[in-house]
Amino acid sequence: MSEFRKIITEPGEVIDFETYFEENPYIRTGVPTKQGKCERLEYTTSVYEDGKTYHKYCYVYLPYGYEPEDKSKKYNVLYFQHGNTCDPQMFGVGGNKYMIDMLFESGEIEPCIMVFTTYYFDPESDYKERVITGYVPAGDGNWAGIKGNYYKEFIEDVIPAVEMKYNTCLEDPSREGIKATRDHRAFSGYSRGSVCTWNFFHHDFEYFRWYAPMSCHTFAGGAREDIPSREKVIDFLTAPIKAHPGLPFFIYASTGGPDGEEMKRQLKYITKTEGFSYGTDPGKNNIYLSLSDYYHTDFLVPYYFWNSLKILFRGV
């Protein structure tokens, strides 16, 4: 592929360090010749401390060439959490799936398993209200009376269900087994899902090495209506690093130019905080910002992945 539009900001132009974004126009217009497939995977979770068991599902994207019988080929796993009002079907079924196929069509990005998840408990039955406000029962801390234990759901239920079924590096679904394979696992999310990504960095640092928050800053564990102080943000994001010194990680943050001013503001001081090193080499650096000129919509997520997946999983 060629003729990509490159958006580069010089130091001091938008933020005070260089950022790079490359658009791949074929993600939307191309027709993939090598198509992966998506499967719906159902599971249950009881992590919300309310005495209930919730029946949930995710969509698992298996890249072209994935062979269930070939246990010698192990895949890295990228989990993606959608934003407010959306659902896990958005890239799992229909024409938007081709956008995911096109990420790997050129061969520039190593194919990985992608898992599209949801914090909503019943996005199908709650459709009418969900698509308008997004505020229906959910486990990410945005529903009164339900603890924000979504990060626990992943460790106890989602990761074992996905990675023990498909050809991944996970062989032992215990917490120790999940920790041992963190190099091969990434978490990403858009908007409200980006808030989840920052929260997972704080809570699930031992289980994921790679993070790709898109178009929303961290609320540092607080309410989404409040803008946290610089001190609170730094404490929130450095806590897991201090608790687990020596564990490598990489945060590939992305946002649109007209969008995410608070995210850019936070990145200015986060990247200068002890424990962080700005750049695109996971062997030396651990945080980077890719800045597009896009408006705010989950449907542009594959364009962001075109940039971040050239960095995520590098060297493992």
ChimeraX commands (.cxc) that place a marker at each C-alpha (Angstrom):
marker #1 position 0.00,0.00,0.00 radius 0.5
marker #1 position 1.14,3.53,-0.67 radius 0.5
marker #1 position 0.06,7.17,-0.92 radius 0.5
marker #1 position -0.79,7.51,2.76 radius 0.5
marker #1 position -1.58,10.90,4.21 radius 0.5
marker #1 position 0.90,11.76,6.92 radius 0.5
marker #1 position 0.01,14.11,9.72 radius 0.5
marker #1 position 3.02,15.28,11.69 radius 0.5
marker #1 position 3.02,18.00,14.29 radius 0.5
marker #1 position 6.27,19.74,15.05 radius 0.5
marker #1 position 7.30,20.20,18.69 radius 0.5
marker #1 position 5.29,23.06,20.16 radius 0.5
marker #1 position 2.68,23.15,17.40 radius 0.5
marker #1 position -0.14,21.24,19.09 radius 0.5
marker #1 position 1.67,19.54,21.91 radius 0.5
marker #1 position 5.25,20.08,22.98 radius 0.5
marker #1 position 6.65,16.85,21.58 radius 0.5
marker #1 position 6.55,15.32,18.12 radius 0.5
marker #1 position 3.67,13.02,17.19 radius 0.5
marker #1 position 3.05,11.07,14.01 radius 0.5
marker #1 position -0.09,9.67,12.39 radius 0.5
marker #1 position -0.39,7.83,9.06 radius 0.5
marker #1 position -3.73,7.36,7.35 radius 0.5
marker #1 position -4.43,4.23,5.33 radius 0.5
marker #1 position -7.27,5.08,2.90 radius 0.5
marker #1 position -7.66,1.47,1.84 radius 0.5
marker #1 position -9.06,0.49,5.23 radius 0.5
marker #1 position -12.43,1.85,4.14 radius 0.5
marker #1 position -12.22,1.53,0.35 radius 0.5
marker #1 position -10.23,-1.66,-0.15 radius 0.5
marker #1 position -11.65,-5.14,-0.61 radius 0.5
marker #1 position -9.65,-7.70,1.36 radius 0.5
marker #1 position -8.45,-10.73,-0.53 radius 0.5
marker #1 position -7.50,-12.46,2.73 radius 0.5
marker #1 position -10.47,-12.43,5.04 radius 0.5
marker #1 position -10.47,-13.50,8.64 radius 0.5
marker #1 position -13.55,-14.71,10.43 radius 0.5
marker #1 position -15.42,-13.70,13.59 radius 0.5
marker #1 position -16.98,-15.96,16.16 radius 0.5
marker #1 position -19.32,-15.07,18.98 radius 0.5
marker #1 position -18.06,-16.42,22.29 radius 0.5
marker #1 position -20.38,-16.56,25.30 radius 0.5
marker #1 position -19.31,-16.68,28.94 radius 0.5
marker #1 position -20.61,-15.85,32.42 radius 0.5
marker #1 position -19.28,-13.55,35.12 radius 0.5
marker #1 position -20.06,-13.09,38.81 radius 0.5
marker #1 position -17.46,-10.49,39.79 radius 0.5
marker #1 position -19.80,-7.60,40.61 radius 0.5
marker #1 position -20.42,-8.47,44.26 radius 0.5
marker #1 position -24.19,-8.28,43.88 radius 0.5
marker #1 position -24.93,-11.99,44.04 radius 0.5
marker #1 position -25.77,-12.15,40.34 radius 0.5
marker #1 position -24.32,-14.14,37.46 radius 0.5
marker #1 position -24.35,-12.26,34.17 radius 0.5
marker #1 position -24.45,-14.04,30.82 radius 0.5
marker #1 position -22.31,-12.09,28.39 radius 0.5
marker #1 position -20.56,-12.43,25.05 radius 0.5
marker #1 position -17.72,-11.04,22.96 radius 0.5
marker #1 position -16.72,-11.33,19.30 radius 0.5
marker #1 position -13.40,-12.99,18.49 radius 0.5
marker #1 position -11.70,-12.07,15.22 radius 0.5
marker #1 position -9.45,-14.81,13.87 radius 0.5
marker #1 position -7.08,-13.52,11.16 radius 0.5
marker #1 position -6.70,-15.07,7.73 radius 0.5
marker #1 position -4.53,-18.17,8.01 radius 0.5
marker #1 position -5.66,-19.09,11.50 radius 0.5
marker #1 position -5.95,-22.87,11.71 radius 0.5
marker #1 position -7.50,-24.29,14.90 radius 0.5
marker #1 position -5.58,-27.55,14.49 radius 0.5
marker #1 position -2.18,-25.85,14.18 radius 0.5
marker #1 position -1.22,-25.60,17.84 radius 0.5
marker #1 position 2.35,-24.68,16.92 radius 0.5
marker #1 position 1.26,-21.21,15.75 radius 0.5
marker #1 position 0.52,-18.99,18.75 radius 0.5
marker #1 position -1.16,-15.59,18.34 radius 0.5
marker #1 position -0.93,-12.38,20.31 radius 0.5
marker #1 position -4.30,-11.12,21.55 radius 0.5
marker #1 position -5.66,-7.57,21.34 radius 0.5
marker #1 position -8.80,-6.79,23.35 radius 0.5
marker #1 position -10.86,-3.81,22.22 radius 0.5
marker #1 position -13.49,-2.04,24.30 radius 0.5
marker #1 position -16.00,0.11,22.40 radius 0.5
marker #1 position -17.20,3.55,23.45 radius 0.5
marker #1 position -20.49,4.87,24.79 radius 0.5
marker #1 position -23.67,3.69,22.97 radius 0.5
marker #1 position -21.76,1.10,20.88 radius 0.5
marker #1 position -21.61,-2.70,21.04 radius 0.5
marker #1 position -19.19,-5.59,20.45 radius 0.5
marker #1 position -20.78,-6.39,17.08 radius 0.5
marker #1 position -19.55,-3.20,15.43 radius 0.5
marker #1 position -16.43,-4.80,13.93 radius 0.5
marker #1 position -17.46,-8.41,14.43 radius 0.5
marker #1 position -20.20,-8.62,11.83 radius 0.5
marker #1 position -21.19,-6.78,8.65 radius 0.5
marker #1 position -19.13,-4.59,6.35 radius 0.5
marker #1 position -17.07,-3.01,9.11 radius 0.5
marker #1 position -15.29,-6.33,9.60 radius 0.5
marker #1 position -13.53,-5.67,6.28 radius 0.5
marker #1 position -11.82,-2.71,7.92 radius 0.5
marker #1 position -10.15,-5.15,10.33 radius 0.5
marker #1 position -9.22,-7.47,7.44 radius 0.5
marker #1 position -7.61,-4.54,5.64 radius 0.5
marker #1 position -5.32,-3.88,8.61 radius 0.5
marker #1 position -3.48,-7.07,7.77 radius 0.5
marker #1 position -3.94,-7.13,3.99 radius 0.5
marker #1 position -0.62,-5.46,3.16 radius 0.5
marker #1 position 1.44,-7.72,5.40 radius 0.5
marker #1 position 2.91,-4.74,7.27 radius 0.5
marker #1 position 1.19,-5.74,10.50 radius 0.5
marker #1 position 1.59,-9.13,12.13 radius 0.5
marker #1 position -1.84,-10.79,12.35 radius 0.5
marker #1 position -3.26,-11.13,15.83 radius 0.5
marker #1 position -6.46,-12.33,17.42 radius 0.5
marker #1 position -8.76,-9.40,18.20 radius 0.5
marker #1 position -11.50,-9.60,20.83 radius 0.5
marker #1 position -14.38,-7.11,20.85 radius 0.5
marker #1 position -15.87,-6.85,24.32 radius 0.5
marker #1 position -18.54,-4.89,26.18 radius 0.5
marker #1 position -19.03,-3.49,29.65 radius 0.5
marker #1 position -22.81,-3.54,29.09 radius 0.5
marker #1 position -24.61,-6.48,30.66 radius 0.5
marker #1 position -27.29,-6.89,27.98 radius 0.5
marker #1 position -26.61,-4.63,24.98 radius 0.5
marker #1 position -29.12,-6.46,22.81 radius 0.5
marker #1 position -32.14,-6.10,25.11 radius 0.5
marker #1 position -31.08,-2.57,26.08 radius 0.5
marker #1 position -30.65,-1.49,22.47 radius 0.5
marker #1 position -33.26,1.32,22.35 radius 0.5
marker #1 position -31.82,3.22,25.31 radius 0.5
marker #1 position -28.20,2.20,24.77 radius 0.5
marker #1 position -27.88,3.70,21.31 radius 0.5
marker #1 position -29.35,7.01,22.51 radius 0.5
marker #1 position -27.62,7.65,25.85 radius 0.5
marker #1 position -25.43,4.62,26.45 radius 0.5
marker #1 position -26.48,4.61,30.06 radius 0.5
marker #1 position -27.87,1.14,30.68 radius 0.5
marker #1 position -26.59,-1.42,33.22 radius 0.5
marker #1 position -22.82,-1.77,32.85 radius 0.5
marker #1 position -19.83,-2.90,34.87 radius 0.5
marker #1 position -17.31,-0.15,34.19 radius 0.5
marker #1 position -18.42,2.04,37.09 radius 0.5
marker #1 position -21.01,4.07,35.20 radius 0.5
marker #1 position -24.17,2.54,36.64 radius 0.5
marker #1 position -25.41,3.26,40.14 radius 0.5
marker #1 position -25.38,0.26,42.43 radius 0.5
marker #1 position -22.98,-1.83,40.33 radius 0.5
marker #1 position -19.32,-1.81,41.26 radius 0.5
marker #1 position -16.85,-0.96,38.53 radius 0.5
marker #1 position -15.29,-4.41,38.52 radius 0.5
marker #1 position -14.98,-4.73,34.77 radius 0.5
marker #1 position -11.22,-5.12,35.10 radius 0.5
marker #1 position -11.85,-8.16,37.33 radius 0.5
marker #1 position -14.20,-9.68,34.75 radius 0.5
marker #1 position -11.32,-9.87,32.30 radius 0.5
marker #1 position -8.93,-11.72,34.55 radius 0.5
marker #1 position -11.46,-14.12,36.00 radius 0.5
marker #1 position -13.67,-14.75,32.97 radius 0.5
marker #1 position -12.84,-13.13,29.62 radius 0.5
marker #1 position -9.16,-14.00,29.23 radius 0.5
marker #1 position -9.57,-17.65,30.31 radius 0.5
marker #1 position -12.59,-18.10,28.02 radius 0.5
marker #1 position -10.85,-16.62,24.98 radius 0.5
marker #1 position -7.27,-17.68,25.33 radius 0.5
marker #1 position -7.85,-21.24,26.43 radius 0.5
marker #1 position -10.11,-21.84,23.43 radius 0.5
marker #1 position -7.94,-20.32,20.71 radius 0.5
marker #1 position -4.27,-20.72,19.77 radius 0.5
marker #1 position -2.65,-18.26,22.16 radius 0.5
marker #1 position 0.31,-18.38,24.49 radius 0.5
marker #1 position -1.88,-19.03,27.54 radius 0.5
marker #1 position -1.71,-22.60,28.81 radius 0.5
marker #1 position -2.61,-22.05,32.45 radius 0.5
marker #1 position -5.76,-19.92,33.07 radius 0.5
marker #1 position -4.81,-19.12,36.66 radius 0.5
marker #1 position -3.79,-15.59,37.61 radius 0.5
marker #1 position -0.16,-16.67,37.59 radius 0.5
marker #1 position -0.53,-18.16,34.15 radius 0.5
marker #1 position -2.11,-14.96,32.83 radius 0.5
marker #1 position 0.68,-12.88,34.38 radius 0.5
marker #1 position 3.30,-15.10,32.74 radius 0.5
marker #1 position 1.87,-14.38,29.26 radius 0.5
marker #1 position 1.28,-10.61,29.61 radius 0.5
marker #1 position 3.82,-9.87,26.83 radius 0.5
marker #1 position 1.35,-11.34,24.33 radius 0.5
marker #1 position -1.71,-9.40,25.47 radius 0.5
marker #1 position -2.93,-5.85,24.75 radius 0.5
marker #1 position -5.93,-3.82,25.87 radius 0.5
marker #1 position -7.38,-0.96,23.86 radius 0.5
marker #1 position -10.51,1.14,23.97 radius 0.5
marker #1 position -12.15,4.15,22.40 radius 0.5
marker #1 position -13.72,7.09,24.29 radius 0.5
marker #1 position -15.51,5.50,27.27 radius 0.5
marker #1 position -13.52,2.39,26.36 radius 0.5
marker #1 position -10.37,4.50,26.56 radius 0.5
marker #1 position -11.26,5.29,30.17 radius 0.5
marker #1 position -11.40,1.52,30.70 radius 0.5
marker #1 position -7.94,1.22,29.15 radius 0.5
marker #1 position -6.40,3.68,31.60 radius 0.5
marker #1 position -8.20,1.87,34.44 radius 0.5
marker #1 position -6.86,-1.48,33.25 radius 0.5
marker #1 position -3.36,-0.02,33.24 radius 0.5
marker #1 position -3.87,0.86,36.89 radius 0.5
marker #1 position -5.62,-2.35,38.01 radius 0.5
marker #1 position -4.45,-5.06,35.59 radius 0.5
marker #1 position -0.87,-3.97,34.95 radius 0.5
marker #1 position 0.48,-7.45,35.77 radius 0.5
marker #1 position -1.72,-9.06,33.11 radius 0.5
marker #1 position -1.34,-6.76,30.08 radius 0.5
marker #1 position 1.91,-5.36,28.70 radius 0.5
marker #1 position 0.42,-3.25,25.87 radius 0.5
marker #1 position -2.20,-0.47,26.05 radius 0.5
marker #1 position -3.83,1.66,23.34 radius 0.5
marker #1 position -6.24,4.26,24.79 radius 0.5
marker #1 position -8.04,6.29,22.11 radius 0.5
marker #1 position -9.78,9.66,22.35 radius 0.5
marker #1 position -10.30,9.99,26.07 radius 0.5
marker #1 position -8.06,10.78,29.01 radius 0.5
marker #1 position -7.88,9.03,32.36 radius 0.5
marker #1 position -10.23,10.06,35.13 radius 0.5
marker #1 position -7.80,8.47,37.60 radius 0.5
marker #1 position -10.49,6.28,39.11 radius 0.5
marker #1 position -12.89,9.17,39.67 radius 0.5
marker #1 position -16.22,10.10,38.14 radius 0.5
marker #1 position -16.28,10.77,34.39 radius 0.5
marker #1 position -17.75,14.22,35.02 radius 0.5
marker #1 position -14.71,15.38,36.98 radius 0.5
marker #1 position -11.32,16.40,35.59 radius 0.5
marker #1 position -8.66,14.94,37.90 radius 0.5
marker #1 position -5.76,17.02,39.11 radius 0.5
marker #1 position -2.28,16.56,37.73 radius 0.5
marker #1 position -1.17,15.03,41.02 radius 0.5
marker #1 position -4.02,12.52,41.04 radius 0.5
marker #1 position -3.33,11.45,37.45 radius 0.5
marker #1 position 0.37,10.95,38.12 radius 0.5
marker #1 position -0.33,8.97,41.30 radius 0.5
marker #1 position -2.89,6.80,39.49 radius 0.5
marker #1 position -0.60,5.95,36.57 radius 0.5
marker #1 position 2.64,5.55,38.46 radius 0.5
marker #1 position 1.15,3.33,41.19 radius 0.5
marker #1 position 1.32,0.08,39.13 radius 0.5
marker #1 position 4.82,0.92,37.91 radius 0.5
marker #1 position 6.03,1.42,41.48 radius 0.5
marker #1 position 4.23,-1.71,42.65 radius 0.5
marker #1 position 5.80,-3.84,39.91 radius 0.5
marker #1 position 9.22,-2.34,39.12 radius 0.5
marker #1 position 10.93,-3.86,36.14 radius 0.5
marker #1 position 7.78,-5.01,34.34 radius 0.5
marker #1 position 7.90,-3.59,30.79 radius 0.5
marker #1 position 4.89,-1.86,29.30 radius 0.5
marker #1 position 3.91,0.37,26.40 radius 0.5
marker #1 position 1.08,2.90,26.09 radius 0.5
marker #1 position 0.23,3.95,22.53 radius 0.5
marker #1 position -2.28,6.75,23.01 radius 0.5
marker #1 position -4.25,8.21,20.09 radius 0.5
marker #1 position -6.69,11.05,19.64 radius 0.5
marker #1 position -8.14,13.37,17.01 radius 0.5
marker #1 position -6.90,16.92,16.56 radius 0.5
marker #1 position -10.28,18.60,17.28 radius 0.5
marker #1 position -10.94,16.01,19.99 radius 0.5
marker #1 position -9.34,15.05,23.28 radius 0.5
marker #1 position -7.82,18.31,24.51 radius 0.5
marker #1 position -7.68,16.98,28.06 radius 0.5
marker #1 position -5.98,13.80,26.84 radius 0.5
marker #1 position -3.29,15.88,25.11 radius 0.5
marker #1 position -2.88,18.03,28.21 radius 0.5
marker #1 position -2.40,14.97,30.38 radius 0.5
marker #1 position 0.08,13.43,27.95 radius 0.5
marker #1 position 2.21,16.58,28.21 radius 0.5
marker #1 position 3.04,15.94,31.83 radius 0.5
marker #1 position 2.63,12.16,31.96 radius 0.5
marker #1 position 5.41,11.71,29.39 radius 0.5
marker #1 position 7.74,13.83,31.53 radius 0.5
marker #1 position 6.99,11.91,34.71 radius 0.5
marker #1 position 9.55,9.55,36.19 radius 0.5
marker #1 position 8.93,6.02,34.95 radius 0.5
marker #1 position 7.87,7.09,31.46 radius 0.5
marker #1 position 9.98,7.45,28.31 radius 0.5
marker #1 position 8.49,9.02,25.17 radius 0.5
marker #1 position 9.10,7.36,21.81 radius 0.5
marker #1 position 8.17,4.47,19.53 radius 0.5
marker #1 position 10.82,1.89,20.43 radius 0.5
marker #1 position 9.41,-0.56,23.00 radius 0.5
marker #1 position 12.96,-1.58,23.82 radius 0.5
marker #1 position 13.72,1.94,25.08 radius 0.5
marker #1 position 10.41,3.78,25.39 radius 0.5
marker #1 position 7.02,3.08,26.96 radius 0.5
marker #1 position 4.60,5.84,25.94 radius 0.5
marker #1 position 3.65,7.63,22.72 radius 0.5
marker #1 position 0.88,9.82,21.31 radius 0.5
marker #1 position -0.43,9.58,17.75 radius 0.5
marker #1 position -2.47,12.64,16.78 radius 0.5
marker #1 position -4.92,12.58,13.86 radius 0.5
marker #1 position -7.29,15.26,12.58 radius 0.5
marker #1 position -10.32,12.96,12.96 radius 0.5
marker #1 position -13.67,13.72,14.57 radius 0.5
marker #1 position -15.00,11.56,17.41 radius 0.5
marker #1 position -16.41,8.18,16.37 radius 0.5
marker #1 position -15.59,4.54,17.13 radius 0.5
marker #1 position -15.83,3.70,13.44 radius 0.5
marker #1 position -12.42,5.32,12.84 radius 0.5
marker #1 position -10.72,2.95,15.29 radius 0.5
marker #1 position -9.14,0.76,12.56 radius 0.5
marker #1 position -7.22,3.80,11.28 radius 0.5
marker #1 position -5.72,4.25,14.72 radius 0.5
marker #1 position -4.86,0.56,14.85 radius 0.5
marker #1 position -3.01,0.97,11.55 radius 0.5
marker #1 position -0.54,3.09,13.53 radius 0.5
marker #1 position -0.51,1.42,16.95 radius 0.5
marker #1 position -0.28,-2.18,15.74 radius 0.5
marker #1 position 3.06,-1.37,14.12 radius 0.5
marker #1 position 4.33,-0.82,17.67 radius 0.5
marker #1 position 2.26,-3.13,19.86 radius 0.5
marker #1 position 3.74,-6.62,20.35 radius 0.5
marker #1 position 7.02,-5.53,18.74 radius 0.5
marker #1 position 9.89,-7.63,20.01 radius 0.5
marker #1 position 7.87,-10.45,21.62 radius 0.5
marker link #1:1,2 radius 0.2
marker link #1:2,3 radius 0.2
marker link #1:3,4 radius 0.2
marker link #1:4,5 radius 0.2
marker link #1:5,6 radius 0.2
marker link #1:6,7 radius 0.2
marker link #1:7,8 radius 0.2
marker link #1:8,9 radius 0.2
marker link #1:9,10 radius 0.2
marker link #1:10,11 radius 0.2
marker link #1:11,12 radius 0.2
marker link #1:12,13 radius 0.2
marker link #1:13,14 radius 0.2
marker link #1:14,15 radius 0.2
marker link #1:15,16 radius 0.2
marker link #1:16,17 radius 0.2
marker link #1:17,18 radius 0.2
marker link #1:18,19 radius 0.2
marker link #1:19,20 radius 0.2
marker link #1:20,21 radius 0.2
marker link #1:21,22 radius 0.2
marker link #1:22,23 radius 0.2
marker link #1:23,24 radius 0.2
marker link #1:24,25 radius 0.2
marker link #1:25,26 radius 0.2
marker link #1:26,27 radius 0.2
marker link #1:27,28 radius 0.2
marker link #1:28,29 radius 0.2
marker link #1:29,30 radius 0.2
marker link #1:30,31 radius 0.2
marker link #1:31,32 radius 0.2
marker link #1:32,33 radius 0.2
marker link #1:33,34 radius 0.2
marker link #1:34,35 radius 0.2
marker link #1:35,36 radius 0.2
marker link #1:36,37 radius 0.2
marker link #1:37,38 radius 0.2
marker link #1:38,39 radius 0.2
marker link #1:39,40 radius 0.2
marker link #1:40,41 radius 0.2
marker link #1:41,42 radius 0.2
marker link #1:42,43 radius 0.2
marker link #1:43,44 radius 0.2
marker link #1:44,45 radius 0.2
marker link #1:45,46 radius 0.2
marker link #1:46,47 radius 0.2
marker link #1:47,48 radius 0.2
marker link #1:48,49 radius 0.2
marker link #1:49,50 radius 0.2
marker link #1:50,51 radius 0.2
marker link #1:51,52 radius 0.2
marker link #1:52,53 radius 0.2
marker link #1:53,54 radius 0.2
marker link #1:54,55 radius 0.2
marker link #1:55,56 radius 0.2
marker link #1:56,57 radius 0.2
marker link #1:57,58 radius 0.2
marker link #1:58,59 radius 0.2
marker link #1:59,60 radius 0.2
marker link #1:60,61 radius 0.2
marker link #1:61,62 radius 0.2
marker link #1:62,63 radius 0.2
marker link #1:63,64 radius 0.2
marker link #1:64,65 radius 0.2
marker link #1:65,66 radius 0.2
marker link #1:66,67 radius 0.2
marker link #1:67,68 radius 0.2
marker link #1:68,69 radius 0.2
marker link #1:69,70 radius 0.2
marker link #1:70,71 radius 0.2
marker link #1:71,72 radius 0.2
marker link #1:72,73 radius 0.2
marker link #1:73,74 radius 0.2
marker link #1:74,75 radius 0.2
marker link #1:75,76 radius 0.2
marker link #1:76,77 radius 0.2
marker link #1:77,78 radius 0.2
marker link #1:78,79 radius 0.2
marker link #1:79,80 radius 0.2
marker link #1:80,81 radius 0.2
marker link #1:81,82 radius 0.2
marker link #1:82,83 radius 0.2
marker link #1:83,84 radius 0.2
marker link #1:84,85 radius 0.2
marker link #1:85,86 radius 0.2
marker link #1:86,87 radius 0.2
marker link #1:87,88 radius 0.2
marker link #1:88,89 radius 0.2
marker link #1:89,90 radius 0.2
marker link #1:90,91 radius 0.2
marker link #1:91,92 radius 0.2
marker link #1:92,93 radius 0.2
marker link #1:93,94 radius 0.2
marker link #1:94,95 radius 0.2
marker link #1:95,96 radius 0.2
marker link #1:96,97 radius 0.2
marker link #1:97,98 radius 0.2
marker link #1:98,99 radius 0.2
marker link #1:99,100 radius 0.2
marker link #1:100,101 radius 0.2
marker link #1:101,102 radius 0.2
marker link #1:102,103 radius 0.2
marker link #1:103,104 radius 0.2
marker link #1:104,105 radius 0.2
marker link #1:105,106 radius 0.2
marker link #1:106,107 radius 0.2
marker link #1:107,108 radius 0.2
marker link #1:108,109 radius 0.2
marker link #1:109,110 radius 0.2
marker link #1:110,111 radius 0.2
marker link #1:111,112 radius 0.2
marker link #1:112,113 radius 0.2
marker link #1:113,114 radius 0.2
marker link #1:114,115 radius 0.2
marker link #1:115,116 radius 0.2
marker link #1:116,117 radius 0.2
marker link #1:117,118 radius 0.2
marker link #1:118,119 radius 0.2
marker link #1:119,120 radius 0.2
marker link #1:120,121 radius 0.2
marker link #1:121,122 radius 0.2
marker link #1:122,123 radius 0.2
marker link #1:123,124 radius 0.2
marker link #1:124,125 radius 0.2
marker link #1:125,126 radius 0.2
marker link #1:126,127 radius 0.2
marker link #1:127,128 radius 0.2
marker link #1:128,129 radius 0.2
marker link #1:129,130 radius 0.2
marker link #1:130,131 radius 0.2
marker link #1:131,132 radius 0.2
marker link #1:132,133 radius 0.2
marker link #1:133,134 radius 0.2
marker link #1:134,135 radius 0.2
marker link #1:135,136 radius 0.2
marker link #1:136,137 radius 0.2
marker link #1:137,138 radius 0.2
marker link #1:138,139 radius 0.2
marker link #1:139,140 radius 0.2
marker link #1:140,141 radius 0.2
marker link #1:141,142 radius 0.2
marker link #1:142,143 radius 0.2
marker link #1:143,144 radius 0.2
marker link #1:144,145 radius 0.2
marker link #1:145,146 radius 0.2
marker link #1:146,147 radius 0.2
marker link #1:147,148 radius 0.2
marker link #1:148,149 radius 0.2
marker link #1:149,150 radius 0.2
marker link #1:150,151 radius 0.2
marker link #1:151,152 radius 0.2
marker link #1:152,153 radius 0.2
marker link #1:153,154 radius 0.2
marker link #1:154,155 radius 0.2
marker link #1:155,156 radius 0.2
marker link #1:156,157 radius 0.2
marker link #1:157,158 radius 0.2
marker link #1:158,159 radius 0.2
marker link #1:159,160 radius 0.2
marker link #1:160,161 radius 0.2
marker link #1:161,162 radius 0.2
marker link #1:162,163 radius 0.2
marker link #1:163,164 radius 0.2
marker link #1:164,165 radius 0.2
marker link #1:165,166 radius 0.2
marker link #1:166,167 radius 0.2
marker link #1:167,168 radius 0.2
marker link #1:168,169 radius 0.2
marker link #1:169,170 radius 0.2
marker link #1:170,171 radius 0.2
marker link #1:171,172 radius 0.2
marker link #1:172,173 radius 0.2
marker link #1:173,174 radius 0.2
marker link #1:174,175 radius 0.2
marker link #1:175,176 radius 0.2
marker link #1:176,177 radius 0.2
marker link #1:177,178 radius 0.2
marker link #1:178,179 radius 0.2
marker link #1:179,180 radius 0.2
marker link #1:180,181 radius 0.2
marker link #1:181,182 radius 0.2
marker link #1:182,183 radius 0.2
marker link #1:183,184 radius 0.2
marker link #1:184,185 radius 0.2
marker link #1:185,186 radius 0.2
marker link #1:186,187 radius 0.2
marker link #1:187,188 radius 0.2
marker link #1:188,189 radius 0.2
marker link #1:189,190 radius 0.2
marker link #1:190,191 radius 0.2
marker link #1:191,192 radius 0.2
marker link #1:192,193 radius 0.2
marker link #1:193,194 radius 0.2
marker link #1:194,195 radius 0.2
marker link #1:195,196 radius 0.2
marker link #1:196,197 radius 0.2
marker link #1:197,198 radius 0.2
marker link #1:198,199 radius 0.2
marker link #1:199,200 radius 0.2
marker link #1:200,201 radius 0.2
marker link #1:201,202 radius 0.2
marker link #1:202,203 radius 0.2
marker link #1:203,204 radius 0.2
marker link #1:204,205 radius 0.2
marker link #1:205,206 radius 0.2
marker link #1:206,207 radius 0.2
marker link #1:207,208 radius 0.2
marker link #1:208,209 radius 0.2
marker link #1:209,210 radius 0.2
marker link #1:210,211 radius 0.2
marker link #1:211,212 radius 0.2
marker link #1:212,213 radius 0.2
marker link #1:213,214 radius 0.2
marker link #1:214,215 radius 0.2
marker link #1:215,216 radius 0.2
marker link #1:216,217 radius 0.2
marker link #1:217,218 radius 0.2
marker link #1:218,219 radius 0.2
marker link #1:219,220 radius 0.2
marker link #1:220,221 radius 0.2
marker link #1:221,222 radius 0.2
marker link #1:222,223 radius 0.2
marker link #1:223,224 radius 0.2
marker link #1:224,225 radius 0.2
marker link #1:225,226 radius 0.2
marker link #1:226,227 radius 0.2
marker link #1:227,228 radius 0.2
marker link #1:228,229 radius 0.2
marker link #1:229,230 radius 0.2
marker link #1:230,231 radius 0.2
marker link #1:231,232 radius 0.2
marker link #1:232,233 radius 0.2
marker link #1:233,234 radius 0.2
marker link #1:234,235 radius 0.2
marker link #1:235,236 radius 0.2
marker link #1:236,237 radius 0.2
marker link #1:237,238 radius 0.2
marker link #1:238,239 radius 0.2
marker link #1:239,240 radius 0.2
marker link #1:240,241 radius 0.2
marker link #1:241,242 radius 0.2
marker link #1:242,243 radius 0.2
marker link #1:243,244 radius 0.2
marker link #1:244,245 radius 0.2
marker link #1:245,246 radius 0.2
marker link #1:246,247 radius 0.2
marker link #1:247,248 radius 0.2
marker link #1:248,249 radius 0.2
marker link #1:249,250 radius 0.2
marker link #1:250,251 radius 0.2
marker link #1:251,252 radius 0.2
marker link #1:252,253 radius 0.2
marker link #1:253,254 radius 0.2
marker link #1:254,255 radius 0.2
marker link #1:255,256 radius 0.2
marker link #1:256,257 radius 0.2
marker link #1:257,258 radius 0.2
marker link #1:258,259 radius 0.2
marker link #1:259,260 radius 0.2
marker link #1:260,261 radius 0.2
marker link #1:261,262 radius 0.2
marker link #1:262,263 radius 0.2
marker link #1:263,264 radius 0.2
marker link #1:264,265 radius 0.2
marker link #1:265,266 radius 0.2
marker link #1:266,267 radius 0.2
marker link #1:267,268 radius 0.2
marker link #1:268,269 radius 0.2
marker link #1:269,270 radius 0.2
marker link #1:270,271 radius 0.2
marker link #1:271,272 radius 0.2
marker link #1:272,273 radius 0.2
marker link #1:273,274 radius 0.2
marker link #1:274,275 radius 0.2
marker link #1:275,276 radius 0.2
marker link #1:276,277 radius 0.2
marker link #1:277,278 radius 0.2
marker link #1:278,279 radius 0.2
marker link #1:279,280 radius 0.2
marker link #1:280,281 radius 0.2
marker link #1:281,282 radius 0.2
marker link #1:282,283 radius 0.2
marker link #1:283,284 radius 0.2
marker link #1:284,285 radius 0.2
marker link #1:285,286 radius 0.2
marker link #1:286,287 radius 0.2
marker link #1:287,288 radius 0.2
marker link #1:288,289 radius 0.2
marker link #1:289,290 radius 0.2
marker link #1:290,291 radius 0.2
marker link #1:291,292 radius 0.2
marker link #1:292,293 radius 0.2
marker link #1:293,294 radius 0.2
marker link #1:294,295 radius 0.2
marker link #1:295,296 radius 0.2
marker link #1:296,297 radius 0.2
marker link #1:297,298 radius 0.2
marker link #1:298,299 radius 0.2
marker link #1:299,300 radius 0.2
marker link #1:300,301 radius 0.2
marker link #1:301,302 radius 0.2
marker link #1:302,303 radius 0.2
marker link #1:303,304 radius 0.2
marker link #1:304,305 radius 0.2
marker link #1:305,306 radius 0.2
marker link #1:306,307 radius 0.2
marker link #1:307,308 radius 0.2
marker link #1:308,309 radius 0.2
marker link #1:309,310 radius 0.2
marker link #1:310,311 radius 0.2
marker link #1:311,312 radius 0.2
marker link #1:312,313 radius 0.2
marker link #1:313,314 radius 0.2
marker link #1:314,315 radius 0.2
marker link #1:315,316 radius 0.2
view
